[in-house]
């Protein structure tokens, strides 16, 4: 089954990280799309830059769309996860799959220098999402109550060791998106 996939995200990399180190980390992805390097990994949409490493800013920016199969998720999650040793701070990459039947799927792949950094990025993004969703209907004090509960849940998971933190070896599986909602950036 073929589908269109879109990967979007930016990660700040450690000083001294080279293009060849990034390409080696991303090698499974590059091999999947049959490309030798990031410069050749063009998006099917000409207005998307693809995979761009800005050495001066120490940033890898990804905005890439391509035609892929079902096995792509494991490949891209592993490749992005391999960037973790080179990352300065945690970041999330959005991975969207646009299926022919209209049942689009979405997942996040987190990378970061440590599991704690990834955990904090996950928590921060969760709180941002919860605030955004609840702000349509509730006041700031009401939203703060829910955010406090989310923080308690995260802290409890850390204390009990039951955190559902995704790692590069266990990427989050794609989840269905609401019907008719394309995840655009």
C-alpha positions as CSV (number, residue, x, y, z in Angstrom):
1,X,0.0,0.0,0.0
2,X,1.5,3.3,-1.1
3,X,0.7,6.6,0.5
4,X,2.0,10.1,0.8
5,X,4.0,11.0,3.9
6,X,5.0,14.4,5.2
7,X,7.8,14.9,7.7
8,X,8.2,18.3,9.4
9,X,10.4,19.5,12.2
10,X,13.6,21.3,13.2
11,X,16.3,20.2,15.6
12,X,19.2,22.2,17.1
13,X,22.4,20.2,16.8
14,X,25.5,20.2,18.9
15,X,28.5,22.4,17.8
16,X,30.8,20.5,15.5
17,X,28.1,18.2,14.0
18,X,28.9,17.6,10.3
19,X,26.8,16.9,7.3
20,X,28.3,13.5,7.0
21,X,27.3,12.6,10.6
22,X,23.7,13.7,9.9
23,X,23.6,11.8,6.6
24,X,24.9,8.7,8.4
25,X,22.2,9.0,11.0
26,X,19.6,9.5,8.3
27,X,21.1,6.7,6.1
28,X,18.1,4.3,6.6
29,X,15.7,7.0,5.4
30,X,18.0,8.0,2.5
31,X,18.3,4.4,1.4
32,X,14.5,3.9,1.6
33,X,14.0,6.7,-0.8
34,X,17.0,5.6,-2.9
35,X,19.1,8.8,-2.4
36,X,22.8,9.1,-1.5
37,X,22.6,12.4,0.4
38,X,20.4,15.0,1.9
39,X,20.8,17.4,-1.0
40,X,19.3,14.8,-3.4
41,X,16.4,14.0,-1.0
42,X,13.9,16.3,-2.7
43,X,10.3,16.6,-1.7
44,X,7.6,15.8,-4.2
45,X,6.3,19.3,-3.6
46,X,8.8,21.9,-5.1
47,X,7.9,24.5,-2.5
48,X,9.2,22.3,0.3
49,X,13.0,22.4,1.0
50,X,13.5,18.8,1.9
51,X,16.3,18.0,4.4
52,X,18.4,21.1,5.0
53,X,21.4,21.4,7.4
54,X,22.3,25.0,8.2
55,X,25.8,24.6,9.7
56,X,26.0,28.2,10.8
57,X,22.8,28.0,12.9
58,X,23.5,24.3,13.7
59,X,19.9,23.4,12.7
60,X,18.5,20.5,10.7
61,X,15.2,21.6,9.1
62,X,13.0,18.9,7.6
63,X,10.0,19.7,5.4
64,X,9.7,16.7,3.1
65,X,6.9,14.9,1.4
66,X,7.2,11.6,-0.6
67,X,5.5,8.5,-1.8
68,X,6.1,5.7,0.7
69,X,4.9,2.3,1.9
70,X,3.8,1.0,5.3
71,X,7.4,0.1,6.4
72,X,8.4,3.7,6.1
73,X,7.3,4.6,9.7
74,X,9.8,2.4,11.4
75,X,12.5,3.5,8.9
76,X,12.0,7.2,9.4
77,X,11.5,6.9,13.2
78,X,14.8,5.0,13.5
79,X,16.6,7.5,11.3
80,X,15.3,10.5,13.2
81,X,16.1,8.8,16.5
82,X,19.7,8.3,15.3
83,X,20.0,12.1,15.4
84,X,19.6,12.1,19.2
85,X,23.4,11.9,20.0
86,X,23.9,15.0,17.8
87,X,21.0,17.0,19.2
88,X,21.6,20.0,21.5
89,X,18.0,19.9,22.8
90,X,14.9,17.8,22.4
91,X,12.6,18.4,19.4
92,X,9.6,16.8,17.8
93,X,9.2,15.8,14.2
94,X,5.6,15.5,12.9
95,X,5.0,12.6,10.6
96,X,1.7,12.6,8.7
97,X,0.4,9.9,6.3
98,X,-2.2,10.8,3.8
99,X,-4.0,7.6,2.9
100,X,-6.1,7.2,-0.3
101,X,-9.2,6.2,1.7
102,X,-9.1,9.6,3.6
103,X,-8.1,8.0,6.9
104,X,-5.0,10.1,7.5
105,X,-2.6,9.2,10.3
106,X,-0.2,11.3,12.3
107,X,2.6,10.7,14.8
108,X,5.4,12.5,16.5
109,X,8.9,11.3,16.7
110,X,11.0,12.9,19.4
111,X,14.7,13.3,19.4
112,X,16.9,14.7,22.1
113,X,20.2,14.4,23.9
114,X,18.7,12.5,26.9
115,X,15.5,10.7,27.8
116,X,14.8,13.4,30.3
117,X,15.0,16.1,27.6
118,X,12.7,14.1,25.4
119,X,10.3,13.6,28.3
120,X,10.2,17.4,29.0
121,X,9.6,18.1,25.3
122,X,6.7,15.6,25.3
123,X,5.2,17.2,28.4
124,X,5.6,20.7,27.0
125,X,4.0,19.8,23.7
126,X,1.1,18.0,25.5
127,X,0.5,21.0,27.7
128,X,0.6,23.3,24.7
129,X,-2.0,21.1,22.9
130,X,-4.2,20.8,25.9
131,X,-4.2,24.6,26.4
132,X,-5.0,25.2,22.8
133,X,-7.9,22.7,22.7
134,X,-9.4,23.9,26.0
135,X,-9.0,27.6,25.2
136,X,-12.0,27.3,22.8
137,X,-14.4,26.7,25.6
138,X,-12.8,27.4,29.0
139,X,-11.2,30.2,31.0
140,X,-7.5,30.4,32.0
141,X,-8.2,29.3,35.6
142,X,-10.1,26.3,34.4
143,X,-7.4,25.4,31.9
144,X,-4.8,25.7,34.6
145,X,-6.6,23.1,36.6
146,X,-6.4,20.6,33.7
147,X,-2.7,21.5,33.0
148,X,-1.9,20.9,36.7
149,X,-3.5,17.4,36.4
150,X,-1.5,16.7,33.2
151,X,1.7,17.7,35.1
152,X,0.7,15.4,38.0
153,X,0.2,12.5,35.5
154,X,3.6,13.1,34.0
155,X,5.3,13.3,37.4
156,X,3.6,10.2,38.6
157,X,4.8,8.3,35.5
158,X,8.4,9.4,36.2
159,X,8.2,8.4,39.8
160,X,6.7,5.0,39.1
161,X,8.8,4.3,36.0
162,X,5.7,3.8,33.9
163,X,6.5,6.7,31.5
164,X,5.3,6.0,28.0
165,X,8.3,7.9,26.6
166,X,9.0,7.0,23.0
167,X,12.6,6.3,22.2
168,X,14.3,5.8,18.9
169,X,13.9,2.0,19.3
170,X,10.2,2.2,20.1
171,X,8.7,5.0,18.0
172,X,5.1,6.0,18.6
173,X,2.8,4.3,16.1
174,X,0.8,6.5,13.8
175,X,-2.6,7.3,15.0
176,X,-5.7,8.3,13.0
177,X,-6.4,11.9,12.4
178,X,-9.9,13.2,12.5
179,X,-11.6,12.7,9.2
180,X,-11.0,15.5,6.7
181,X,-8.3,17.3,8.7
182,X,-5.0,17.6,6.9
183,X,-2.2,18.3,9.3
184,X,-0.6,21.4,7.8
185,X,2.2,23.5,9.1
